[in-house]
Amino acid sequence: MRVPGKITSPANTEDTSTMDPSLLDGRLLFAIPKKGRLHEKCLELLAGADIQFNRPNRLDVCLVQNHPIALVFLPAADIPSFVGKGSVDLGITGHDVILEAGMESLVTETLRLGFGKCALQVQVPEAGPLQSVEALAGKRIVTSFEYVGGSVEAACALGLADAIKSGETMRAAGLRPIATLLAHAHLGPLIEKITARIAGVIAARKYIVCQYNVRRAQLSAATAITPGRRAPTISPLEDSEWVAVSAMVERFKTADVMDQLVTVGAEDILVFNLDNSRV
């Protein structure tokens, strides 16, 4: 058993009080944030990747039903250490958390998920004389990631520090940012499969499929608007002067693309959401 601590999950099903550690043998241990803003996003990714599981009573370990995987629910801050030390095989957590844990040399980041972004900033009093990071040389800096807990923004006002390192700008505390420090073996084939599935879910959220009909004479102008990821799909219609075009379009460009297609003579313009993809 590679995960330390007590495991409360079933011996033969996931509804009893204890789990037989042998049930984890041969399974990929996949660490997921157990709460916070990353948790719900991760559950959506797992569902989109067809990773099926039941987690009764919010237990911290559960077995995936359709893959040799066990999900291990951990605090996001602990996941880099669990992966880096080999206690689990795969995990989802923040890039900033990996750096804070000093695990960047022990873990391999296989996929950026594109959510949970943050900025790590140096902040100083709004009315103070400090204007640059260089001006902080020799000064006292307080960080919420080290020895001062609670409201580190109060440290400047109390005279405990000349600047702070914090994840959020606190205008109400009279602070302003002057610099951003950080913006946000046998199981190998299974890790690659799960990574590809999650990448497909992310791509499906990024793109829509746009279909329309256009005269052959305007085809070049239309496909310049919808080039697709590699190339658009073009199919002949019964009317030899017209063709049907299908192409992937970035979701945030949908309205503009449809407007532009109308201007070049495209008709019957339709867009479709993607549930999943492999791109």
URGIPE-V488316 format. One record per helix or strand of 3 or more residues. SS is the DSSP state (helix for helix, strand for strand). FROM is the first residue (numbers start at 1). TO is the last residue. If there is no record, write none. Layout:
# URGIPE-V488316
{{SS,FROM,TO} {SS,FROM,TO}}
This chain:
# URGIPE-V488316
{{helix,21,24} {strand,28,33} {helix,37,48} {helix,56,58} {strand,61,64} {strand,69,74} {helix,76,84} {helix,95,100} {strand,119,125} {helix,134,136} {strand,141,143} {helix,154,157} {strand,163,166} {helix,171,173} {strand,175,183} {helix,188,206} {strand,207,215} {helix,216,225} {strand,233,236} {strand,242,250} {helix,251,263} {strand,267,273}}
